[in-house]
Amino acid sequence: MNTFGAQQITIIVSIVIAYILVTLGISIWTQKFTKNNDQFMTGGGKLPALLLGILMVSEFIGTSATVGTAQVAFNSGLAAAWNMVTLSLGFLLFGRFMAPKFYELGDYTISGAIARKYGNGTRRVTSLIMIYALITVNVALYVGGAVAVAAVLKISISTAAFITAAVTIIYVVSGGLRSVAYVNAVHFLFKYIGVIIVVVVGLKLAGGYGKITSGLPAFYFSPVGKVGMSTIIAWTVANIGAVFSTQMIIQAVAGAERASEAKKATYIAAVLIIPISIMAAFVGVEAHYIFPHIKDVLAFPIFILNMNPWLAGIVTVGVVATVFANVSATSLAITALLVKDFYVPFFKPTKDKQLFISRIMSIIVGLLPIPFVLYIPAILKTMFFARALRASISVIAICGFFLPLFSSGTGASIGLIAAAVGASVWFFMGNPLGIDSTYVAVLLPLLVMLIDHLVHRKKRKNNDVVDSQQNTPA
């Protein structure tokens, strides 16, 4: 394995710094379009479908789509790509059934949309669980990005995490959703370029695709690999649920000019997610063939150390872009929930004060994951635990839209709390019996709501009997 000298590191660092400065400039420029809190949260509702589609994808193409997928593929084969490819199905279904409904509600928070069906009590429970899930996502994103950047720049993981926090805070504070959307379009381009470069370099180091396929066990190229069908199904359920209930997706829908544009954006996202997922998984397979004895978490960054510094600089920018894009989108989503569901109802600030508080809150949110970064979890598992939590919210949302009489607000709230506690305990126990926490997160709210439905139906029948007896002539 190669290592970079001082001159090579200087080249890479210079490229990364130049990229950061350019994107910061774009972000600061968008500030002139953000005059109030609604514009901060929705971009003024006039963003084009392509930009919104990229923004939606950015919520999911983080370190789980590059570093995390390559890490799993290193041990389990190309089937690791399913962890992202199945998101495409989620986007297609969301665009067909849910995007128009969320757009018509005119609310930019998932909790606000659910409150229309179940009331404010369920709204706050939904918001808290979503915040919990998104903070978990951000911790995993900080870790994945910090590991990759620290390996190349020879800095500590904590220092890399602070750099991530500082840059993404400026992205969010400057122009809110418009800033994040424009900057993420640039990030998106470099993500793709970076992954393509790594794939090509890996093929060159391996001596061609044929040598990789002949030099590794057959499961590395099978549809299921060592991932297992149960895990793939869990990924599919979690991904569909995550797309249906992720806060940033709802904000992106609110940022569209028309419902048809919101639907179009989700279809664009469905297409864009597939190629990068497959390429990232293939990087992990390449890494196992070329560097079989490295730690699996280095399956992606190891290639950066084995290319010339100019290409390494571009790939590092791609890794940085992946982290910045996802962290900024997630941070803005957390900020929106905190301000809309907790600060505004309790303190009732003026509109000017709301914008100020949103910016202050986004700074706090950006710094929040740093204390947890030193604990490095399995990136992909942590990401899917967070998606499992969001899947529980999607169950409530779907029932609210399509089965409005299925459960009361109390049943929905208790179901969400049961899902959050149950899925968390199950995850930290290591998914006993081989049952993924996603199944726990989806089934518990359904079970609670079913019980609630049966109890209320019995009460309604009893009340109907009493009314009938009272109204019967003597």
C-alpha positions as CSV (number, residue, x, y, z in Angstrom):
1,M,0.0,0.0,0.0
2,N,1.3,3.4,-1.0
3,T,1.6,6.4,1.3
4,F,1.6,10.1,0.4
5,G,4.6,12.4,0.9
6,A,4.3,16.0,2.0
7,Q,4.1,17.3,-1.5
8,Q,1.4,14.9,-2.5
9,I,-0.6,15.6,0.6
10,T,-0.3,19.4,-0.1
11,I,-1.8,18.8,-3.6
12,I,-4.7,16.9,-2.2
13,V,-5.4,19.3,0.7
14,S,-5.2,22.3,-1.8
15,I,-7.8,20.7,-4.1
16,V,-10.1,19.9,-1.1
17,I,-9.7,23.4,0.3
18,A,-10.4,25.0,-3.1
19,Y,-13.5,22.9,-3.5
20,I,-14.8,23.8,0.0
21,L,-14.2,27.5,-0.6
22,V,-16.1,27.4,-4.0
23,T,-19.1,25.6,-2.5
24,L,-19.1,27.9,0.5
25,G,-19.2,30.9,-1.9
26,I,-22.2,29.4,-3.6
27,S,-23.9,28.9,-0.3
28,I,-23.2,32.4,0.9
29,W,-24.5,33.7,-2.5
30,T,-27.9,32.0,-1.9
31,Q,-28.4,34.0,1.3
32,K,-29.8,36.9,-0.6
33,F,-32.8,34.7,-1.6
34,T,-33.6,33.9,2.0
35,K,-35.6,36.6,3.6
36,N,-37.9,34.7,6.0
37,N,-38.2,31.3,7.7
38,D,-40.5,29.8,5.1
39,Q,-37.9,30.5,2.4
40,F,-35.2,29.1,4.7
41,M,-37.2,25.9,5.1
42,T,-38.6,25.4,1.6
43,G,-36.5,27.6,-0.8
44,G,-39.5,29.7,-1.6
45,G,-41.4,26.8,-3.2
46,K,-40.0,27.4,-6.7
47,L,-37.1,25.0,-7.1
48,P,-36.8,22.9,-10.3
49,A,-37.5,19.2,-10.3
50,L,-34.0,18.2,-11.2
51,L,-32.5,20.1,-8.3
52,L,-35.1,18.7,-5.9
53,G,-34.5,15.1,-7.2
54,I,-30.8,15.6,-6.5
55,L,-31.6,16.9,-3.1
56,M,-33.7,13.9,-2.3
57,V,-30.9,11.6,-3.4
58,S,-28.5,13.5,-1.3
59,E,-30.4,12.5,1.8
60,F,-29.4,8.9,1.1
61,I,-26.1,9.0,-0.9
62,G,-24.0,9.6,2.1
63,T,-21.2,7.5,3.5
64,S,-23.6,4.5,3.5
65,A,-23.6,4.7,-0.3
66,T,-19.9,4.8,-0.7
67,V,-17.8,3.9,2.3
68,G,-20.5,1.8,4.0
69,T,-21.6,-0.1,0.9
70,A,-18.0,-0.8,-0.1
71,Q,-17.4,-2.0,3.5
72,V,-20.2,-4.6,3.4
73,A,-19.3,-5.6,-0.2
74,F,-15.7,-6.3,0.9
75,N,-17.1,-9.3,2.9
76,S,-20.4,-10.1,1.3
77,G,-20.2,-9.3,-2.4
78,L,-22.0,-7.2,-4.9
79,A,-25.3,-8.0,-3.2
80,A,-24.4,-5.1,-0.8
81,A,-25.7,-2.8,-3.5
82,W,-29.2,-3.7,-2.6
83,N,-29.0,-1.5,0.4
84,M,-29.2,1.5,-1.9
85,V,-30.8,0.1,-5.1
86,T,-34.0,-0.7,-3.2
87,L,-34.4,3.0,-2.5
88,S,-35.3,3.3,-6.1
89,L,-38.5,1.4,-5.5
90,G,-39.2,3.6,-2.5
91,F,-38.9,6.8,-4.6
92,L,-41.1,5.3,-7.4
93,L,-43.9,4.4,-4.9
94,F,-43.6,7.7,-3.0
95,G,-43.9,9.6,-6.3
96,R,-46.9,7.7,-7.4
97,F,-48.9,7.6,-4.1
98,M,-47.6,10.1,-1.5
99,A,-45.8,13.1,-3.1
100,P,-49.1,14.7,-4.4
101,K,-50.8,14.1,-1.0
102,F,-47.9,15.8,0.9
103,Y,-47.8,18.6,-1.5
104,E,-51.5,19.3,-1.2
105,L,-51.2,19.5,2.6
106,G,-48.8,22.4,2.3
107,D,-46.7,21.5,5.3
108,Y,-43.0,21.1,5.2
109,T,-42.6,18.7,8.1
110,I,-43.5,15.1,8.3
111,S,-44.9,15.6,11.8
112,G,-47.1,18.4,10.6
113,A,-48.6,16.2,7.9
114,I,-49.3,13.4,10.4
115,A,-50.8,16.0,12.8
116,R,-53.5,16.6,10.2
117,K,-54.7,13.0,10.8
118,Y,-53.9,12.3,14.4
119,G,-53.5,15.6,16.3
120,N,-50.7,17.6,17.9
121,G,-49.9,14.9,20.5
122,T,-48.9,12.5,17.8
123,R,-47.1,15.4,16.0
124,R,-44.6,15.8,18.8
125,V,-44.0,12.1,19.3
126,T,-43.4,11.8,15.5
127,S,-41.0,14.8,15.6
128,L,-39.0,13.4,18.5
129,I,-38.6,10.0,16.9
130,M,-37.6,11.5,13.6
131,I,-35.1,13.8,15.3
132,Y,-33.7,10.7,17.2
133,A,-33.4,8.8,13.8
134,L,-31.8,11.8,12.0
135,I,-29.2,12.4,14.8
136,T,-28.3,8.7,14.6
137,V,-27.9,9.2,10.8
138,N,-25.7,12.2,11.3
139,V,-23.4,10.4,13.8
140,A,-22.9,7.6,11.2
141,L,-22.2,10.1,8.5
142,Y,-19.7,12.0,10.5
143,V,-17.9,8.8,11.3
144,G,-17.8,7.5,7.7
145,G,-16.6,10.8,6.4
146,A,-14.0,11.4,9.1
147,V,-12.5,7.9,8.7
148,A,-12.0,8.5,4.9
149,V,-10.7,12.0,5.1
150,A,-8.5,11.3,8.1
151,A,-6.9,8.3,6.3
152,V,-5.8,10.5,3.4
153,L,-4.9,13.8,5.1
154,K,-3.2,12.1,8.1
155,I,-5.4,14.0,10.6
156,S,-7.3,12.7,13.6
157,I,-10.9,11.6,13.2
158,S,-12.1,14.2,15.7
159,T,-10.4,17.0,13.7
160,A,-12.0,15.7,10.5
161,A,-15.4,15.7,12.2
162,F,-14.9,19.3,13.3
163,I,-14.1,20.3,9.8
164,T,-17.3,18.6,8.6
165,A,-19.3,20.4,11.2
166,A,-17.9,23.8,10.4
167,V,-18.5,23.6,6.6
168,T,-22.0,22.1,6.8
169,I,-23.1,24.6,9.4
170,I,-22.2,27.4,7.0
171,Y,-24.1,25.6,4.2
172,V,-27.3,25.4,6.2
173,V,-27.1,28.8,8.0
174,S,-26.5,30.8,4.8
175,G,-29.5,30.0,2.7
176,G,-31.4,27.0,4.2
177,L,-33.0,24.7,1.7
178,R,-32.0,26.8,-1.4
179,S,-28.3,26.8,-0.2
180,V,-28.3,23.0,0.5
181,A,-30.0,22.3,-2.8
182,Y,-27.6,24.3,-5.0
183,V,-24.5,23.1,-3.2
184,N,-25.7,19.5,-3.2
185,A,-26.0,19.6,-7.0
186,V,-22.3,20.4,-7.1
187,H,-21.6,17.7,-4.5
188,F,-23.6,15.2,-6.5
189,L,-21.5,15.7,-9.6
190,F,-18.2,15.1,-7.6
191,K,-19.7,12.1,-5.8
192,Y,-20.2,10.3,-9.1
193,I,-16.9,11.4,-10.6
194,G,-15.1,10.2,-7.5
195,V,-16.7,6.8,-7.4
196,I,-16.1,6.3,-11.2
197,I,-12.4,7.1,-10.7
198,V,-12.1,4.6,-7.9
199,V,-13.8,1.9,-10.0
200,V,-11.4,2.5,-12.9
201,V,-8.3,2.6,-10.7
202,G,-9.4,-0.6,-9.0
203,L,-9.8,-2.4,-12.4
204,K,-6.3,-1.2,-13.4
205,L,-4.7,-2.4,-10.2
206,A,-6.5,-5.7,-10.4
207,G,-5.5,-6.3,-14.1
208,G,-9.1,-6.3,-15.4
209,Y,-12.6,-7.4,-14.5
210,G,-11.9,-11.0,-15.6
211,K,-9.2,-11.5,-13.0
212,I,-11.4,-10.2,-10.3
213,T,-14.3,-12.6,-11.2
214,S,-12.0,-15.6,-11.5
215,G,-10.0,-14.7,-8.4
216,L,-12.9,-14.5,-5.9
217,P,-15.6,-16.9,-4.8
218,A,-18.8,-17.0,-6.9
219,F,-20.9,-15.5,-4.1
220,Y,-19.2,-12.2,-4.6
221,F,-21.1,-11.8,-7.9
222,S,-24.4,-13.5,-7.0
223,P,-27.7,-11.6,-6.4
224,V,-27.8,-12.5,-2.7
225,G,-24.1,-13.0,-1.8
226,K,-23.4,-13.4,1.9
227,V,-25.9,-10.7,2.6
228,G,-28.8,-13.1,2.8
229,M,-32.4,-12.7,1.5
230,S,-33.8,-11.8,4.9
231,T,-31.4,-8.8,5.2
232,I,-32.3,-7.7,1.6
233,I,-36.0,-7.8,2.4
234,A,-35.3,-5.8,5.6
235,W,-33.4,-3.3,3.6
236,T,-36.2,-3.0,1.1
237,V,-38.8,-2.5,3.8
238,A,-36.6,0.0,5.7
239,N,-35.8,2.0,2.5
240,I,-39.4,2.3,1.3
241,G,-40.4,3.4,4.8
242,A,-37.5,5.8,5.0
243,V,-38.4,7.5,1.7
244,F,-42.0,7.7,2.7
245,S,-41.3,9.5,6.0
246,T,-37.9,11.3,5.8
247,Q,-38.2,14.9,6.7
248,M,-35.9,16.2,3.9
249,I,-38.0,14.4,1.3
250,I,-41.1,16.3,2.6
251,Q,-39.2,19.6,2.6
252,A,-38.1,18.9,-1.0
253,V,-41.8,18.2,-2.0
254,A,-42.7,21.5,-0.3
255,G,-40.0,23.3,-2.4
256,A,-41.6,22.3,-5.7
257,E,-43.7,24.8,-7.7
258,R,-46.4,22.2,-8.5
259,A,-47.5,18.7,-7.4
260,S,-46.4,17.4,-10.8
261,E,-42.9,18.8,-10.3
262,A,-42.7,17.1,-6.9
263,K,-43.7,13.8,-8.4
264,K,-41.1,14.3,-11.3
265,A,-38.4,15.0,-8.7
266,T,-39.0,11.6,-7.0
267,Y,-38.7,9.8,-10.3
268,I,-35.5,11.5,-11.0
269,A,-34.2,10.4,-7.6
270,A,-35.2,6.8,-8.4
271,V,-33.0,6.8,-11.5
272,L,-30.0,8.5,-10.0
273,I,-29.7,6.2,-7.0
274,I,-29.0,3.0,-8.9
275,P,-25.6,3.5,-10.7
276,I,-23.7,4.8,-7.7
277,S,-25.0,2.0,-5.5
278,I,-23.7,-0.7,-7.9
279,M,-20.3,1.1,-8.4
280,A,-19.8,1.5,-4.7
281,A,-20.4,-2.2,-4.1
282,F,-18.0,-3.1,-6.9
283,V,-15.3,-1.0,-5.2
284,G,-15.6,-3.2,-2.1
285,V,-15.3,-6.3,-4.3
286,E,-12.2,-4.9,-6.0
287,A,-10.7,-4.0,-2.6
288,H,-11.1,-7.6,-1.4
289,Y,-9.4,-9.0,-4.4
290,I,-6.5,-6.5,-4.4
291,F,-6.1,-5.8,-0.6
292,P,-7.6,-8.9,1.1
293,H,-6.0,-8.3,4.5
294,I,-7.1,-4.7,5.2
295,K,-9.9,-3.7,7.6
296,D,-13.2,-3.7,5.7
297,V,-13.9,0.0,6.6
298,L,-10.9,1.0,4.5
299,A,-12.3,-0.8,1.4
300,F,-13.1,2.6,-0.3
301,P,-10.4,4.9,1.1
302,I,-7.6,2.4,0.4
303,F,-7.8,3.2,-3.3
304,I,-7.2,6.9,-2.7
305,L,-3.7,6.0,-1.3
306,N,-3.0,4.1,-4.6
307,M,-3.4,6.7,-7.2
308,N,-1.6,9.9,-8.2
309,P,-2.3,12.9,-6.0
310,W,-4.4,14.8,-8.5
311,L,-6.8,12.0,-8.9
312,A,-6.7,11.3,-5.2
313,G,-7.6,15.0,-4.7
314,I,-10.7,14.6,-6.9
315,V,-11.8,11.4,-5.2
316,T,-11.2,12.9,-1.8
317,V,-13.4,15.8,-2.9
318,G,-16.0,13.2,-3.9
319,V,-15.8,11.7,-0.4
320,V,-16.0,15.1,1.2
321,A,-18.9,16.0,-1.0
322,T,-20.7,12.9,0.0
323,V,-20.4,13.7,3.7
324,F,-21.2,17.4,3.3
325,A,-24.2,16.9,1.2
326,N,-25.8,14.3,3.5
327,V,-24.9,16.0,6.7
328,S,-26.2,19.4,5.6
329,A,-29.5,17.9,4.3
330,T,-30.0,16.0,7.6
331,S,-29.0,18.9,9.8
332,L,-31.6,21.2,8.0
333,A,-34.3,18.5,8.5
334,I,-33.5,18.3,12.2
335,T,-33.6,22.1,12.5
336,A,-37.0,22.3,10.7
337,L,-38.5,19.8,13.2
338,L,-37.1,21.5,16.3
339,V,-38.2,25.0,15.3
340,K,-41.6,24.1,13.8
341,D,-42.7,21.6,16.4
342,F,-41.2,22.8,19.6
343,Y,-39.8,26.4,19.5
344,V,-42.6,28.1,17.6
345,P,-45.6,26.5,19.5
346,F,-44.1,27.2,22.9
347,F,-42.5,30.6,22.4
348,K,-44.6,32.1,19.5
349,P,-41.8,34.2,18.0
350,T,-42.2,36.8,15.3
351,K,-41.4,35.7,11.7
352,D,-38.1,37.6,11.8
353,K,-37.2,35.9,15.1
354,Q,-38.1,32.5,13.6
355,L,-35.4,32.9,10.9
356,F,-32.8,33.9,13.5
357,I,-33.6,31.0,15.7
358,S,-33.5,28.6,12.8
359,R,-30.0,29.7,12.1
360,I,-28.9,29.4,15.7
361,M,-30.5,26.0,16.0
362,S,-28.7,24.8,12.8
363,I,-25.4,25.6,14.4
364,I,-26.3,23.6,17.5
365,V,-27.5,20.7,15.4
366,G,-24.3,20.7,13.3
367,L,-22.1,20.4,16.5
368,L,-24.3,17.8,18.2
369,P,-22.9,14.6,16.7
370,I,-19.2,15.4,17.4
371,P,-19.1,13.9,21.0
372,F,-20.3,10.6,19.6
373,V,-17.8,10.3,16.7
374,L,-15.1,8.6,18.7
375,Y,-17.5,5.7,19.1
376,I,-17.3,4.1,15.6
377,P,-20.2,1.9,14.9
378,A,-20.7,-0.3,11.8
379,I,-21.7,2.4,9.5
380,L,-24.3,0.6,7.4
381,K,-26.0,-1.1,10.3
382,T,-26.3,2.2,12.1
383,M,-27.8,3.8,9.0
384,F,-30.4,1.1,8.6
385,F,-31.3,1.3,12.3
386,A,-32.1,4.9,11.7
387,R,-34.1,4.0,8.6
388,A,-36.0,1.4,10.6
389,L,-37.1,4.2,13.0
390,R,-38.3,6.2,10.1
391,A,-40.1,3.2,8.7
392,S,-42.3,3.2,11.8
393,I,-43.3,6.8,11.0
394,S,-44.2,5.8,7.5
395,V,-46.5,3.1,8.8
396,I,-48.4,5.8,10.7
397,A,-48.4,8.2,7.7
398,I,-49.7,5.6,5.3
399,C,-52.5,4.5,7.7
400,G,-53.4,8.2,8.2
401,F,-53.7,8.8,4.5
402,F,-55.3,5.6,3.3
403,L,-57.0,4.1,6.5
404,P,-58.0,7.2,8.4
405,L,-60.4,5.3,10.8
406,F,-57.9,2.5,11.5
407,S,-56.6,4.1,14.8
408,S,-56.8,7.1,17.0
409,G,-54.1,9.7,17.8
410,T,-53.5,7.9,21.1
411,G,-53.0,4.6,19.3
412,A,-50.6,6.2,16.8
413,S,-48.6,7.9,19.5
414,I,-48.3,4.8,21.6
415,G,-47.4,2.8,18.5
416,L,-44.6,5.2,17.6
417,I,-43.2,5.1,21.1
418,A,-43.3,1.3,21.2
419,A,-41.6,1.2,17.9
420,A,-38.8,3.6,18.9
421,V,-38.1,1.8,22.2
422,G,-38.6,-1.7,20.9
423,A,-36.4,-1.2,17.8
424,S,-33.7,0.5,19.8
425,V,-33.5,-2.3,22.4
426,W,-33.6,-4.9,19.6
427,F,-30.8,-3.2,17.7
428,F,-28.5,-2.7,20.7
429,M,-29.1,-6.4,21.6
430,G,-27.6,-7.3,18.2
431,N,-30.8,-8.2,16.4
432,P,-31.5,-11.5,18.3
433,L,-32.7,-14.6,16.4
434,G,-31.5,-13.0,13.2
435,I,-34.5,-10.7,13.1
436,D,-33.7,-7.2,11.9
437,S,-34.8,-4.2,13.9
438,T,-36.7,-3.0,10.8
439,Y,-39.3,-5.7,11.3
440,V,-39.7,-4.7,15.0
441,A,-40.1,-1.0,14.0
442,V,-42.7,-1.8,11.4
443,L,-44.8,-4.4,13.2
444,L,-45.0,-2.8,16.7
445,P,-47.0,0.3,15.6
446,L,-49.2,-1.8,13.4
447,L,-49.9,-4.1,16.4
448,V,-50.6,-1.3,18.8
449,M,-52.8,0.5,16.2
450,L,-54.7,-2.7,15.6
451,I,-55.4,-3.2,19.3
452,D,-56.4,0.5,19.5
453,H,-58.8,0.0,16.5
454,L,-60.4,-3.0,18.1
455,V,-60.9,-1.4,21.4
456,H,-62.4,1.8,19.9
457,R,-64.6,-0.3,17.6
458,K,-66.0,-2.2,20.6
459,K,-66.6,1.1,22.4
460,R,-68.4,2.5,19.4
461,K,-70.6,-0.6,19.1
462,N,-71.5,-0.3,22.9
463,N,-72.3,3.4,22.5
464,D,-74.4,2.6,19.5
465,V,-76.3,0.0,21.5
466,V,-76.9,2.5,24.4
467,D,-78.0,5.2,22.0
468,S,-80.4,2.8,20.3
469,Q,-81.9,1.7,23.6
470,Q,-82.3,5.3,24.7
471,N,-84.0,6.2,21.5
472,T,-86.4,3.2,21.5
473,P,-90.0,4.2,22.4
474,A,-91.2,2.7,25.7
